[in-house]
Amino acid sequence: MTAAKAPMPKEIADRSPQEQAAARRRKLEAKLLNKVGKASRDFDMLSEGDRVMACVSGGKDSYAMLYLLHQIRRRAPFDFSIVAVNLDQKQPNFPEHVIPDYMEAQGYDYRIIERDTYSVVLDKVPAGKTYCSLCSRLRRGILYETAVELGATKIALGHHRDDIIETVLLNLFYSGQLKAMPPKLYSDDGRNTVIRPLAYCAEDDIAEFAEMLEFPIIPCDLCGSQENLQRKKMKRLIQSLHDDNPVVRGNIFAALGNVRPSHLLDRGLWEKLGMNGPTGSDDTIDELEGGCGPVGSEPQEVKTALGAIKISR
């Protein structure tokens, strides 16, 4: 479900439809550029002399990422280069001309890598099972090798804020792990550095921006046609929670940057941090004793009552 658009300022509403559309685009582009720039600064994504391999799938996210990276490059006080890479996985009816035509029209440096992972996935995955896990592993391996061959110092992927939020819940519910998609990641072999420039960008904003710029979107018929994907379940769950409380997405995302290791159950992490157990006040006691919301969200009358007494913790 797409979020409702904010009311148009009067000075924009008085303009012609074309001027209004241009103003909306400039405003949204500035918003996305600010978020990409902040993510880059926060996680040191881009540096002088970088050769960034931007992975383009043909979806709205990777097109937006590529466009925004080029805008960042024009504005950055240092120099880095970008090469767009598309992995043609030989899916049936894949329009091979679309991405090259777009890259040529925009004047982007690009490479098309052809590998028949489609046949491998069909052969290895049992009927009725989802293809995404194996497909992504194959794709990742090929892209890692391609980055080395191209001399790329960074591999840029188009995952956005909502992808990260969904991944947290997927790992929590289905993998028994508390982890997400990091904005910056070093591969196990140390040869590749992965960055996610859209980490702070909302999917709704990216979708609107992609529509404005008329990116030539290519649907993923291999996995997109599978309706029972766990990620889609997470998307529906988050949307239902958002409908009741519009700050849910922001709260989940904020939690990833507000971690209290001492309040988790990872003994290995405790040892690494030199802890014998939890430190500080145990805020969870409020909820264990019947609290119905996060600490600090109590109604005023509850805060007043709590202020009148001392609680030993």
QUINORQUI-V40206 format. One record per residue. N is the residue number from 1. RES is the residue in one small letter. SS is DSSP state (h for helix, s for strand, l for the rest). Layout:
N_RES_SS ; N_RES_SS
This chain:
1_m_l ; 2_t_l ; 3_a_l ; 4_a_l ; 5_k_l ; 6_a_l ; 7_p_l ; 8_m_l ; 9_p_l ; 10_k_h ; 11_e_h ; 12_i_h ; 13_a_h ; 14_d_l ; 15_r_l ; 16_s_l ; 17_p_h ; 18_q_h ; 19_e_h ; 20_q_h ; 21_a_h ; 22_a_h ; 23_a_h ; 24_r_h ; 25_r_h ; 26_r_h ; 27_k_h ; 28_l_h ; 29_e_h ; 30_a_h ; 31_k_h ; 32_l_h ; 33_l_h ; 34_n_h ; 35_k_h ; 36_v_h ; 37_g_h ; 38_k_h ; 39_a_h ; 40_s_h ; 41_r_h ; 42_d_h ; 43_f_h ; 44_d_l ; 45_m_l ; 46_l_l ; 47_s_l ; 48_e_l ; 49_g_l ; 50_d_l ; 51_r_s ; 52_v_s ; 53_m_s ; 54_a_s ; 55_c_s ; 56_v_l ; 57_s_l ; 58_g_l ; 59_g_l ; 60_k_h ; 61_d_h ; 62_s_h ; 63_y_h ; 64_a_h ; 65_m_h ; 66_l_h ; 67_y_h ; 68_l_h ; 69_l_h ; 70_h_h ; 71_q_h ; 72_i_h ; 73_r_h ; 74_r_h ; 75_r_h ; 76_a_l ; 77_p_l ; 78_f_l ; 79_d_l ; 80_f_l ; 81_s_s ; 82_i_s ; 83_v_s ; 84_a_s ; 85_v_s ; 86_n_s ; 87_l_s ; 88_d_s ; 89_q_l ; 90_k_l ; 91_q_l ; 92_p_l ; 93_n_l ; 94_f_l ; 95_p_l ; 96_e_h ; 97_h_h ; 98_v_h ; 99_i_h ; 100_p_h ; 101_d_h ; 102_y_h ; 103_m_h ; 104_e_h ; 105_a_h ; 106_q_h ; 107_g_l ; 108_y_l ; 109_d_l ; 110_y_s ; 111_r_s ; 112_i_s ; 113_i_s ; 114_e_s ; 115_r_l ; 116_d_l ; 117_t_h ; 118_y_h ; 119_s_h ; 120_v_h ; 121_v_h ; 122_l_h ; 123_d_h ; 124_k_h ; 125_v_l ; 126_p_l ; 127_a_l ; 128_g_l ; 129_k_l ; 130_t_l ; 131_y_l ; 132_c_h ; 133_s_h ; 134_l_h ; 135_c_h ; 136_s_h ; 137_r_h ; 138_l_h ; 139_r_h ; 140_r_h ; 141_g_h ; 142_i_h ; 143_l_h ; 144_y_h ; 145_e_h ; 146_t_h ; 147_a_h ; 148_v_h ; 149_e_h ; 150_l_h ; 151_g_l ; 152_a_l ; 153_t_l ; 154_k_s ; 155_i_s ; 156_a_s ; 157_l_l ; 158_g_l ; 159_h_l ; 160_h_l ; 161_r_h ; 162_d_h ; 163_d_h ; 164_i_h ; 165_i_h ; 166_e_h ; 167_t_h ; 168_v_h ; 169_l_h ; 170_l_h ; 171_n_h ; 172_l_h ; 173_f_h ; 174_y_h ; 175_s_h ; 176_g_l ; 177_q_l ; 178_l_l ; 179_k_l ; 180_a_l ; 181_m_l ; 182_p_l ; 183_p_l ; 184_k_s ; 185_l_s ; 186_y_s ; 187_s_l ; 188_d_l ; 189_d_l ; 190_g_l ; 191_r_l ; 192_n_l ; 193_t_s ; 194_v_s ; 195_i_s ; 196_r_l ; 197_p_l ; 198_l_l ; 199_a_l ; 200_y_l ; 201_c_l ; 202_a_l ; 203_e_h ; 204_d_h ; 205_d_h ; 206_i_h ; 207_a_h ; 208_e_h ; 209_f_h ; 210_a_h ; 211_e_h ; 212_m_h ; 213_l_h ; 214_e_l ; 215_f_l ; 216_p_l ; 217_i_l ; 218_i_l ; 219_p_l ; 220_c_l ; 221_d_l ; 222_l_l ; 223_c_l ; 224_g_l ; 225_s_l ; 226_q_l ; 227_e_l ; 228_n_l ; 229_l_l ; 230_q_h ; 231_r_h ; 232_k_h ; 233_k_h ; 234_m_h ; 235_k_h ; 236_r_h ; 237_l_h ; 238_i_h ; 239_q_h ; 240_s_h ; 241_l_h ; 242_h_h ; 243_d_h ; 244_d_h ; 245_n_l ; 246_p_l ; 247_v_l ; 248_v_h ; 249_r_h ; 250_g_h ; 251_n_h ; 252_i_h ; 253_f_h ; 254_a_h ; 255_a_h ; 256_l_l ; 257_g_l ; 258_n_l ; 259_v_l ; 260_r_l ; 261_p_h ; 262_s_h ; 263_h_h ; 264_l_l ; 265_l_l ; 266_d_l ; 267_r_h ; 268_g_h ; 269_l_h ; 270_w_h ; 271_e_h ; 272_k_h ; 273_l_l ; 274_g_l ; 275_m_l ; 276_n_l ; 277_g_l ; 278_p_l ; 279_t_l ; 280_g_l ; 281_s_l ; 282_d_l ; 283_d_l ; 284_t_l ; 285_i_h ; 286_d_h ; 287_e_h ; 288_l_h ; 289_e_l ; 290_g_l ; 291_g_l ; 292_c_l ; 293_g_l ; 294_p_l ; 295_v_l ; 296_g_l ; 297_s_l ; 298_e_l ; 299_p_l ; 300_q_h ; 301_e_h ; 302_v_h ; 303_k_h ; 304_t_h ; 305_a_h ; 306_l_h ; 307_g_h ; 308_a_l ; 309_i_l ; 310_k_l ; 311_i_l ; 312_s_l ; 313_r_l
